[in-house]
Amino acid sequence: MGNCCSDAVGGKHAVGGGPAGFNNGRGRGAEANEAVNQFLRSRGYYGLFSQIELSLSASNLRNRDEVSKSDPMAVVYAKRRDGTLEEVARTEVVLNSLNPVWITKHNMMFHFEVVQPLVFQVYEVDVQFHNVPVKALKLEELQFLGEARCALSEILTKPTRSLVLHLERKGEQGPGPTDFGELTVRAEECFGSKTSIEMVFRCSDLENKDLFSKSDTFLVISKIVESGPPIPICKTETKKNDLNPTWKPVVINMQQLGNKDKLLVIECFNFNTNGKHDLIGKVQQSLSSLEDLQKSQSGENLLIPTAVGHNYENKVTKGQLFVEQYCESEQSTFLDYIASGYELKLMVAIDFTASNGNPRLPDSLHYIDPSGRPNAYQRAILDMGEVLQFYDTDKRFPAWGFGARPIDGPVSHCFNLNGSTYQAEVEGIQGILSAYMSALQNVSLAGPTLFGHVINTASLMASESVIQNRQKYFILLIITDGVITDLQETKDAIVKATDLPLSILIVGVGGADFKEMEILDADKGERLESSTGRIASRDIVQFMKDVQNGEISVVHSLLAELPGQFMSYMRSRNSSQHN
């Protein structure tokens, strides 16, 4: 298998397999990160996933047959964001049964960063339709037995990964909740999600594409599909000014490929800030071939498409690709940890500095619209909460404000949003929103914008959880409208927190210049260093500006990074326990 690699991984991973997050553009800051990500999105990269297999069974169904028992079939729908239903699967028909166990399975992709609502409907298939293929059955001609709804996360967070749902019929009510029967949904993570290949790539003698310096190089690894262009599955970080780069390890989840003989195309690019990156060369190999390259320690020449008349031919360049390390392993996945009892605990910190504007005026970022339309702060809380609430059993969330002056008091840089002196937790997502609106009536907006106090308070909670041996991972959501004025103190707090079960997601709202904020995000700069010279042990901060474009919110984009940060913490914790 070659040498197993370190935990300092540079590529993006499936939710099941390891750290998510592009560590790109370290030499060029945020511009490199955003340009490379946009480049990948334009080529079909929208994040990775875990593959889930759903199994269905039912019990105590209503009998609709006069002579025998019902012949039930189940239909699975995905609920779209606009509320419409998309049929995704049908089971077979089980004859003469009020307690069917359907054999047909349904495979679907689990995306942690969004809620995936599912709807299940059960029908009675009369004998005259028994010779009709299941897919050809017209549902309006069948007898409706009942319906159940849930989110995929609700199933996956159960220790048994199964959920019992009561079947309901609109407009009909029985004497008890189980009057129409029960549906049991079981979700299994496909085995391929657990097998990962970690590799370290190196190139030599790359062609220089820059006039005044050496190329800034990165690799994109894509899988070749039967139709259409190759689909990117991971990438390396960008190595600035380097024609002989060795990149940090990347991990490929076997689920993404199916088997080790599927062909990959590995492309080497020179980074350009405008997103039009120069292709330096590419190779086409399977994982098996890459493993052989590592064993033989030989290189593969990069090819560059070159125009010859009206056609293109691959020209061999002097640049070569080497596989320095290759490690194949099975590991616990993010969903394995969740099923074993780990919880994700949301914490919220809201910016109450005066730069937000007078909350009573419509141009304020804190303005509460009488129509019910959420402001940027409310929207971020709702988007974060709707996803994370499934991963927290007690649904009690610490909530703080900073940068305001409570009644008859000095400016506070970390106060309990609910007004309590001792207790920061509130009940549910609605509790956060209620405490936020109440605080707007009871504090005076002030300043400056300091993060250090809030991060240290969150870190203390995470540290106490570790001491008490609780299975919790904390997510601190900071929503802010301005640039922090305690940058070094914030860096110190973050570096100190990198050994704790904590991630910090920062959403910037309003029109401020957030360039300094991007320094805190290790995807967009060098690894953070404290005032004492300590280097952050891992990347725990993600920052994005709130821009409303498309269906996926900024918060959902930030959440896509979270399973990887969780896994990086678990690996570092497990490593320290073994040492």
C-alpha positions as CSV (number, residue, x, y, z in Angstrom):
1,M,0.0,0.0,0.0
2,G,3.0,2.3,0.3
3,N,3.6,4.7,3.1
4,C,0.6,5.9,5.0
5,C,0.3,9.7,5.0
6,S,0.0,12.4,7.6
7,D,-3.2,14.2,8.7
8,A,-2.2,17.4,6.9
9,V,-4.6,16.8,4.0
10,G,-5.0,19.3,1.2
11,G,-7.8,17.9,-0.9
12,K,-11.6,18.0,-0.4
13,H,-13.3,14.8,0.9
14,A,-16.6,13.1,0.9
15,V,-18.6,13.7,4.0
16,G,-18.0,10.1,4.9
17,G,-14.3,10.0,4.5
18,G,-12.3,12.8,5.8
19,P,-11.6,16.5,6.0
20,A,-13.6,18.7,3.7
21,G,-12.2,22.0,2.5
22,F,-10.0,23.3,-0.2
23,N,-6.7,24.6,1.2
24,N,-6.1,26.6,-1.9
25,G,-4.5,29.9,-2.7
26,R,-2.2,30.1,0.3
27,G,0.1,32.4,-1.5
28,R,-2.5,34.6,-3.0
29,G,-5.1,34.8,-0.2
30,A,-8.8,34.9,-0.8
31,E,-8.5,35.6,-4.5
32,A,-6.8,32.3,-5.2
33,N,-9.4,30.4,-3.1
34,E,-12.4,32.0,-4.7
35,A,-11.0,31.8,-8.3
36,V,-10.1,28.1,-8.0
37,N,-13.4,27.2,-6.4
38,Q,-15.3,29.1,-9.1
39,F,-13.1,27.3,-11.7
40,L,-14.1,23.9,-10.3
41,R,-17.8,24.8,-10.0
42,S,-17.8,25.8,-13.7
43,R,-16.5,22.3,-14.4
44,G,-19.2,20.5,-12.5
45,Y,-17.8,20.4,-8.9
46,Y,-20.5,21.0,-6.3
47,G,-19.1,19.3,-3.2
48,L,-19.0,15.6,-2.2
49,F,-21.3,13.3,-0.4
50,S,-22.0,10.0,1.2
51,Q,-24.1,7.4,-0.5
52,I,-27.1,6.1,1.5
53,E,-29.3,3.1,1.0
54,L,-32.8,3.3,2.2
55,S,-34.9,0.3,3.2
56,L,-38.6,0.4,4.0
57,S,-41.0,-1.8,6.0
58,A,-44.5,-1.2,7.4
59,S,-46.7,-2.5,10.1
60,N,-50.4,-2.5,11.0
61,L,-51.6,-1.1,7.7
62,R,-55.3,-0.5,7.1
63,N,-56.8,-3.4,5.2
64,R,-58.4,-2.3,2.0
65,D,-59.2,-5.7,0.5
66,E,-62.6,-7.3,1.3
67,V,-61.5,-10.9,0.6
68,S,-57.8,-10.9,1.5
69,K,-55.2,-8.6,3.0
70,S,-53.9,-5.5,1.2
71,D,-51.2,-5.7,-1.5
72,P,-49.0,-2.6,-0.6
73,M,-46.4,-0.7,-2.5
74,A,-44.4,2.3,-1.2
75,V,-43.3,5.4,-3.2
76,V,-40.4,7.7,-2.1
77,Y,-40.3,11.4,-2.9
78,A,-37.7,14.1,-2.4
79,K,-39.3,17.4,-1.5
80,R,-37.8,20.3,-3.5
81,R,-37.1,23.8,-2.0
82,D,-40.2,25.1,-3.7
83,G,-42.3,22.6,-1.9
84,T,-43.0,20.3,-4.9
85,L,-42.4,16.6,-4.7
86,E,-40.1,14.7,-7.0
87,E,-40.7,10.9,-7.2
88,V,-37.3,9.1,-6.7
89,A,-38.2,5.4,-6.1
90,R,-40.9,2.8,-5.9
91,T,-40.8,-0.5,-4.1
92,E,-42.2,-3.8,-5.4
93,V,-45.7,-4.9,-4.5
94,V,-45.9,-7.2,-1.5
95,L,-48.9,-9.5,-1.8
96,N,-51.5,-10.2,0.9
97,S,-49.7,-8.4,3.8
98,L,-50.5,-5.7,6.3
99,N,-46.9,-5.8,7.6
100,P,-44.8,-5.7,4.4
101,V,-41.0,-5.7,4.3
102,W,-40.0,-4.4,0.9
103,I,-36.9,-5.8,-0.7
104,T,-36.3,-2.9,-3.2
105,K,-33.7,-0.4,-1.9
106,H,-33.2,3.2,-2.8
107,N,-29.8,4.8,-3.1
108,M,-29.5,8.5,-2.5
109,M,-26.7,11.0,-1.7
110,F,-26.5,12.6,1.7
111,H,-25.5,16.2,1.7
112,F,-24.8,17.4,5.3
113,E,-25.1,21.1,4.5
114,V,-28.8,21.1,3.5
115,V,-32.0,19.6,4.9
116,Q,-33.2,16.8,2.6
117,P,-36.9,16.3,3.2
118,L,-38.4,13.0,2.2
119,V,-42.0,12.0,1.7
120,F,-43.2,8.3,1.8
121,Q,-46.6,7.2,0.4
122,V,-48.1,3.7,0.7
123,Y,-50.7,2.5,-1.8
124,E,-52.8,-0.6,-2.1
125,V,-52.4,-2.2,-5.6
126,D,-55.6,-4.0,-6.6
127,V,-55.4,-7.4,-8.3
128,Q,-56.3,-6.0,-11.7
129,F,-53.0,-4.1,-11.7
130,H,-50.7,-7.0,-10.6
131,N,-49.4,-7.7,-14.1
132,V,-48.6,-4.0,-14.7
133,P,-44.9,-3.1,-14.2
134,V,-44.5,-1.0,-11.0
135,K,-43.1,2.0,-12.8
136,A,-46.1,2.0,-15.1
137,L,-48.7,2.1,-12.4
138,K,-50.8,5.2,-12.2
139,L,-51.0,6.3,-8.6
140,E,-54.3,8.1,-9.1
141,E,-55.8,4.7,-9.9
142,L,-54.6,3.1,-6.7
143,Q,-56.0,3.2,-3.2
144,F,-54.0,5.5,-0.9
145,L,-53.1,3.9,2.4
146,G,-51.1,6.7,4.1
147,E,-48.2,9.1,4.1
148,A,-45.2,9.9,6.3
149,R,-42.6,12.6,6.2
150,C,-39.1,13.2,7.7
151,A,-35.7,14.6,6.9
152,L,-32.9,12.2,5.9
153,S,-30.8,13.7,8.9
154,E,-33.5,12.5,11.3
155,I,-32.8,8.9,10.3
156,L,-29.1,9.1,10.2
157,T,-28.8,10.7,13.6
158,K,-30.5,7.7,15.3
159,P,-28.2,5.1,16.9
160,T,-29.9,2.4,14.9
161,R,-30.2,4.6,11.8
162,S,-33.8,3.7,11.6
163,L,-36.9,5.8,12.3
164,V,-40.5,4.7,12.9
165,L,-43.1,7.1,11.3
166,H,-46.8,7.2,11.8
167,L,-48.8,7.0,8.5
168,E,-51.4,9.7,8.1
169,R,-54.2,10.5,5.7
170,K,-55.2,14.1,5.1
171,G,-58.7,14.8,6.1
172,E,-59.0,11.5,8.0
173,Q,-58.4,11.0,11.7
174,G,-58.6,7.8,13.6
175,P,-59.0,7.2,17.4
176,G,-55.2,6.6,17.8
177,P,-52.0,7.8,16.2
178,T,-51.2,4.4,14.7
179,D,-54.7,4.0,13.2
180,F,-53.3,4.0,9.7
181,G,-50.2,1.9,10.5
182,E,-46.5,2.7,10.8
183,L,-43.6,3.0,8.4
184,T,-40.0,2.1,9.4
185,V,-37.2,3.7,7.3
186,R,-33.7,2.4,7.7
187,A,-30.7,4.2,6.2
188,E,-27.3,2.4,5.7
189,E,-24.1,4.1,4.6
190,C,-22.8,2.3,1.6
191,F,-19.5,0.4,2.3
192,G,-17.6,2.4,-0.3
193,S,-17.9,5.5,1.9
194,K,-15.4,3.9,4.4
195,T,-12.6,3.1,2.0
196,S,-10.2,6.0,1.2
197,I,-7.0,6.4,-0.7
198,E,-4.6,9.1,0.5
199,M,-1.8,10.2,-1.9
200,V,1.0,12.7,-2.0
201,F,1.8,14.0,-5.5
202,R,5.0,15.7,-6.7
203,C,5.9,17.2,-10.1
204,S,9.3,18.0,-11.6
205,D,10.5,20.3,-14.4
206,L,7.1,21.9,-15.0
207,E,6.9,24.4,-17.8
208,N,6.9,28.0,-16.6
209,K,3.7,29.9,-17.6
210,D,4.5,33.3,-15.9
211,L,6.7,36.0,-17.3
212,F,8.1,37.6,-14.1
213,S,8.1,34.6,-11.7
214,K,7.7,30.9,-11.6
215,S,4.2,29.3,-12.0
216,D,1.8,29.0,-9.1
217,T,0.8,25.3,-9.5
218,F,-2.1,23.1,-8.4
219,L,-3.5,19.8,-9.4
220,V,-7.2,19.0,-10.2
221,I,-8.1,15.3,-10.1
222,S,-11.2,14.3,-12.1
223,K,-13.0,11.1,-12.9
224,I,-13.7,10.2,-16.5
225,V,-17.4,9.5,-17.2
226,E,-19.1,7.8,-20.2
227,S,-20.6,11.1,-21.5
228,G,-19.6,14.6,-20.9
229,P,-16.4,16.1,-19.6
230,P,-14.5,14.7,-16.6
231,I,-16.0,15.5,-13.2
232,P,-13.6,17.0,-10.6
233,I,-13.4,15.1,-7.3
234,C,-10.6,16.8,-5.4
235,K,-7.7,19.2,-5.8
236,T,-4.4,20.2,-4.1
237,E,-3.5,23.5,-2.6
238,T,-1.8,26.1,-4.8
239,K,2.1,26.1,-4.5
240,K,3.3,29.6,-5.2
241,N,6.4,30.2,-7.4
242,D,7.3,26.4,-7.7
243,L,8.1,24.4,-10.8
244,N,9.0,21.3,-8.7
245,P,6.1,21.2,-6.2
246,T,5.2,18.6,-3.6
247,W,1.6,19.1,-2.5
248,K,-0.1,18.1,0.7
249,P,-1.9,14.8,0.8
250,V,-5.2,14.5,-1.0
251,V,-7.8,11.8,-0.3
252,I,-10.1,10.1,-2.7
253,N,-13.1,8.2,-1.4
254,M,-13.5,4.9,-3.2
255,Q,-17.2,5.5,-3.4
256,Q,-16.5,8.4,-5.8
257,L,-15.0,5.9,-8.3
258,G,-16.5,2.5,-7.8
259,N,-13.3,0.6,-8.2
260,K,-9.5,1.2,-8.6
261,D,-9.5,0.5,-12.3
262,K,-11.7,3.6,-13.2
263,L,-9.6,6.1,-15.1
264,L,-8.7,9.5,-13.6
265,V,-7.3,12.6,-15.3
266,I,-4.9,14.6,-13.2
267,E,-4.4,18.1,-14.6
268,C,-1.7,20.5,-13.5
269,F,-2.6,24.2,-13.7
270,N,-0.8,27.5,-13.3
271,F,-3.0,29.7,-11.1
272,N,-4.3,33.0,-12.5
273,T,-6.4,35.5,-10.4
274,N,-8.9,35.9,-13.2
275,G,-9.9,32.2,-13.0
276,K,-8.5,31.4,-16.4
277,H,-5.8,29.0,-15.3
278,D,-3.1,27.8,-17.7
279,L,-3.0,24.0,-18.3
280,I,0.6,22.9,-17.8
281,G,-0.1,19.3,-18.6
282,K,-2.1,16.2,-17.7
283,V,-1.9,12.5,-17.2
284,Q,-4.6,9.8,-17.4
285,Q,-4.2,6.9,-14.9
286,S,-6.3,4.6,-12.7
287,L,-5.8,4.3,-9.0
288,S,-4.1,0.9,-9.6
289,S,-1.6,2.6,-12.0
290,L,-1.0,5.4,-9.5
291,E,-0.2,2.8,-6.8
292,D,2.2,1.1,-9.2
293,L,3.9,4.5,-9.8
294,Q,4.4,4.9,-6.1
295,K,5.9,1.4,-5.7
296,S,8.3,1.9,-8.6
297,Q,9.1,5.5,-7.7
298,S,8.9,6.3,-11.4
299,G,7.3,9.4,-13.0
300,E,4.7,9.8,-15.7
301,N,5.3,12.5,-18.3
302,L,2.6,15.2,-18.5
303,L,0.9,15.6,-21.8
304,I,-0.4,18.9,-23.3
305,P,-3.0,19.1,-26.1
306,T,-1.4,20.8,-29.1
307,A,-3.1,21.9,-32.3
308,V,-2.0,20.0,-35.4
309,G,-4.0,21.2,-38.4
310,H,-7.7,21.0,-37.5
311,N,-7.0,18.4,-34.7
312,Y,-5.3,18.3,-31.4
313,E,-2.6,15.8,-30.4
314,N,-1.1,15.2,-27.0
315,K,2.5,16.5,-26.9
316,V,4.8,15.0,-24.3
317,T,6.4,17.6,-22.0
318,K,9.5,17.2,-19.9
319,G,7.4,17.7,-16.8
320,Q,6.7,14.6,-14.8
321,L,4.1,13.5,-12.1
322,F,5.2,11.3,-9.2
323,V,3.2,9.6,-6.5
324,E,5.4,10.0,-3.4
325,Q,3.0,8.3,-1.0
326,Y,0.0,6.0,-1.4
327,C,-2.1,4.8,1.5
328,E,-5.4,2.8,1.3
329,S,-7.5,2.4,4.4
330,E,-10.9,1.9,5.9
331,Q,-11.8,4.5,8.5
332,S,-14.8,5.6,10.6
333,T,-16.9,8.1,8.7
334,F,-18.6,11.3,9.9
335,L,-21.9,9.4,10.0
336,D,-20.3,6.6,12.0
337,Y,-19.4,9.1,14.7
338,I,-22.9,10.6,14.6
339,A,-24.6,7.2,15.0
340,S,-22.3,6.4,17.9
341,G,-23.6,9.3,19.9
342,Y,-21.6,12.4,18.9
343,E,-23.7,15.6,18.8
344,L,-23.1,18.9,17.0
345,K,-23.8,21.8,19.4
346,L,-24.6,25.2,17.7
347,M,-23.6,28.4,19.5
348,V,-24.5,31.8,18.1
349,A,-22.8,35.2,18.5
350,I,-24.4,38.4,17.1
351,D,-22.8,41.7,16.3
352,F,-24.5,44.6,18.1
353,T,-22.1,47.4,17.2
354,A,-23.4,50.8,16.1
355,S,-22.2,50.4,12.5
356,N,-25.3,48.1,12.0
357,G,-27.5,51.2,12.1
358,N,-30.5,52.2,14.2
359,P,-32.6,49.0,14.5
360,R,-35.8,51.1,14.3
361,L,-34.9,52.3,10.8
362,P,-35.5,50.2,7.6
363,D,-31.9,50.7,6.4
364,S,-30.5,49.0,9.5
365,L,-29.0,45.5,9.3
366,H,-30.9,44.8,12.5
367,Y,-34.3,46.1,11.3
368,I,-37.1,43.7,12.1
369,D,-39.5,43.8,9.0
370,P,-43.1,43.8,10.1
371,S,-43.9,41.7,7.0
372,G,-41.9,38.9,8.6
373,R,-39.1,38.9,6.0
374,P,-36.0,37.9,7.9
375,N,-33.0,40.3,8.0
376,A,-29.5,39.0,7.3
377,Y,-28.9,38.0,11.0
378,Q,-32.2,36.2,11.2
379,R,-31.6,34.5,7.9
380,A,-28.2,33.2,8.9
381,I,-29.6,31.8,12.2
382,L,-32.5,30.1,10.4
383,D,-30.3,28.6,7.7
384,M,-27.8,27.2,10.2
385,G,-30.3,26.1,12.7
386,E,-32.5,24.1,10.2
387,V,-29.6,21.9,9.4
388,L,-27.8,21.5,12.8
389,Q,-30.9,21.1,15.0
390,F,-31.1,17.4,14.0
391,Y,-27.7,16.7,15.5
392,D,-28.5,18.0,19.0
393,T,-30.8,16.1,21.2
394,D,-31.7,18.7,23.8
395,K,-31.8,21.6,21.3
396,R,-30.6,24.1,23.8
397,F,-28.3,26.6,22.1
398,P,-25.9,29.1,23.8
399,A,-26.5,32.6,22.3
400,W,-24.5,35.7,22.9
401,G,-24.2,39.3,21.7
402,F,-21.2,41.5,21.5
403,G,-20.4,45.2,21.0
404,A,-23.4,46.6,22.9
405,R,-24.2,48.4,26.1
406,P,-26.8,46.7,28.2
407,I,-29.1,48.9,30.2
408,D,-27.2,50.9,32.9
409,G,-24.0,49.0,32.1
410,P,-20.6,49.3,30.3
411,V,-20.1,48.0,26.8
412,S,-20.0,44.2,26.8
413,H,-18.1,42.1,24.3
414,C,-19.9,38.9,25.3
415,F,-23.3,39.1,27.0
416,N,-26.0,36.4,27.2
417,L,-28.6,37.2,24.5
418,N,-31.5,36.2,26.7
419,G,-30.6,38.8,29.4
420,S,-29.8,36.1,32.0
421,T,-26.8,36.7,34.2
422,Y,-25.9,33.0,34.5
423,Q,-27.5,31.0,31.6
424,A,-26.6,31.6,28.0
425,E,-28.7,28.7,26.6
426,V,-32.1,29.2,24.9
427,E,-34.7,26.7,23.8
428,G,-34.5,25.9,20.1
429,I,-33.9,28.0,17.0
430,Q,-37.0,30.0,17.8
431,G,-35.5,30.7,21.2
432,I,-32.4,32.3,19.6
433,L,-34.6,34.5,17.3
434,S,-36.8,35.6,20.2
435,A,-33.8,36.4,22.4
436,Y,-32.2,38.3,19.5
437,M,-35.3,40.5,19.0
438,S,-35.7,41.0,22.8
439,A,-32.0,42.1,23.0
440,L,-32.6,44.7,20.3
441,Q,-35.1,46.4,22.7
442,N,-32.8,46.2,25.8
443,V,-29.3,47.2,24.7
444,S,-27.7,50.2,23.1
445,L,-25.6,49.5,20.0
446,A,-22.0,50.5,20.6
447,G,-18.6,49.1,19.7
448,P,-15.8,48.3,18.9
449,T,-16.0,44.9,17.1
450,L,-14.1,42.3,19.2
451,F,-14.2,38.6,18.7
452,G,-11.7,37.4,21.3
453,H,-14.2,37.4,24.3
454,V,-16.8,35.4,22.4
455,I,-14.3,32.8,21.1
456,N,-12.7,32.3,24.5
457,T,-16.2,31.8,26.0
458,A,-17.1,29.2,23.4
459,S,-13.7,27.6,23.9
460,L,-14.3,27.3,27.6
461,M,-17.5,25.4,26.9
462,A,-15.8,23.1,24.5
463,S,-12.9,22.5,27.0
464,E,-15.3,21.6,29.8
465,S,-17.0,19.1,27.5
466,V,-13.7,17.4,26.8
467,I,-12.9,17.2,30.5
468,Q,-16.3,15.7,31.2
469,N,-15.7,13.2,28.3
470,R,-18.9,14.3,26.5
471,Q,-19.3,13.4,22.8
472,K,-20.0,16.9,21.6
473,Y,-18.5,19.0,18.8
474,F,-19.3,22.7,18.9
475,I,-20.0,25.1,16.1
476,L,-19.7,28.8,16.9
477,L,-21.6,30.9,14.3
478,I,-20.5,34.6,14.4
479,I,-22.6,37.0,12.4
480,T,-20.9,40.4,12.0
481,D,-21.2,43.6,9.9
482,G,-17.6,44.9,10.3
483,V,-13.9,44.3,10.6
484,I,-12.6,43.2,14.0
485,T,-10.3,45.6,15.9
486,D,-8.7,42.9,18.1
487,L,-7.2,40.9,15.2
488,Q,-4.2,39.6,17.2
489,E,-6.3,38.7,20.3
490,T,-8.7,36.9,18.0
491,K,-5.8,35.0,16.4
492,D,-4.5,34.0,19.8
493,A,-8.0,32.7,20.8
494,I,-8.4,30.8,17.6
495,V,-5.0,29.1,17.7
496,K,-5.7,28.1,21.3
497,A,-9.0,26.6,20.3
498,T,-7.6,24.5,17.4
499,D,-7.0,21.5,19.8
500,L,-10.7,21.6,21.0
501,P,-13.8,20.1,19.4
502,L,-14.8,23.5,17.9
503,S,-15.4,25.1,14.5
504,I,-16.0,28.8,13.9
505,L,-18.2,29.9,11.0
506,I,-18.2,33.6,10.3
507,V,-20.9,35.3,8.2
508,G,-20.2,38.9,7.1
509,V,-23.3,41.0,6.5
510,G,-23.6,44.4,5.0
511,G,-21.2,46.3,2.7
512,A,-18.1,46.5,4.9
513,D,-14.6,45.6,3.6
514,F,-13.9,42.2,5.1
515,K,-10.4,41.6,3.8
516,E,-8.9,41.5,7.3
517,M,-11.5,38.9,8.3
518,E,-10.4,36.6,5.5
519,I,-7.0,36.3,7.2
520,L,-8.6,34.2,9.9
521,D,-9.7,31.6,7.3
522,A,-6.8,29.3,6.7
523,D,-8.2,28.4,3.3
524,K,-7.5,32.0,2.3
525,G,-4.0,32.6,3.7
526,E,-1.2,31.1,5.8
527,R,-1.8,28.9,8.8
528,L,-2.6,31.2,11.8
529,E,0.1,32.0,14.3
530,S,-0.4,33.3,17.8
531,S,1.5,36.2,19.4
532,T,3.7,33.6,21.2
533,G,4.7,31.9,17.9
534,R,2.3,28.9,18.2
535,I,0.9,27.6,14.9
536,A,-2.7,26.5,14.6
537,S,-2.9,22.7,14.7
538,R,-5.8,22.7,12.2
539,D,-8.1,24.9,10.2
540,I,-11.2,25.6,12.3
541,V,-12.4,29.0,10.8
542,Q,-14.5,29.5,7.7
543,F,-15.5,33.0,6.6
544,M,-17.9,34.1,3.8
545,K,-19.7,37.3,3.0
546,D,-23.5,37.0,2.8
547,V,-24.4,37.3,-0.8
548,Q,-27.9,36.2,-1.9
549,N,-27.5,34.5,-5.2
550,G,-28.9,31.1,-6.1
551,E,-30.7,28.6,-4.0
552,I,-27.8,27.6,-1.7
553,S,-27.1,30.2,1.0
554,V,-23.7,31.3,2.3
555,V,-24.4,29.4,5.5
556,H,-25.0,26.1,3.6
557,S,-21.7,26.7,1.8
558,L,-19.9,27.1,5.2
559,L,-21.6,24.0,6.6
560,A,-20.3,21.9,3.7
561,E,-16.8,22.3,5.3
562,L,-17.9,21.2,8.7
563,P,-17.8,17.4,8.5
564,G,-14.2,17.7,7.3
565,Q,-13.3,19.9,10.3
566,F,-15.0,17.4,12.6
567,M,-13.0,14.5,11.1
568,S,-9.7,16.4,11.3
569,Y,-10.4,16.9,15.0
570,M,-11.3,13.2,15.5
571,R,-8.1,12.1,13.7
572,S,-5.9,14.5,15.7
573,R,-7.6,13.3,18.9
574,N,-7.2,9.6,18.0
575,S,-3.6,10.2,17.1
576,S,-2.8,11.9,20.4
577,Q,-4.5,9.0,22.3
578,H,-2.3,6.5,20.5
579,N,0.9,8.3,21.1
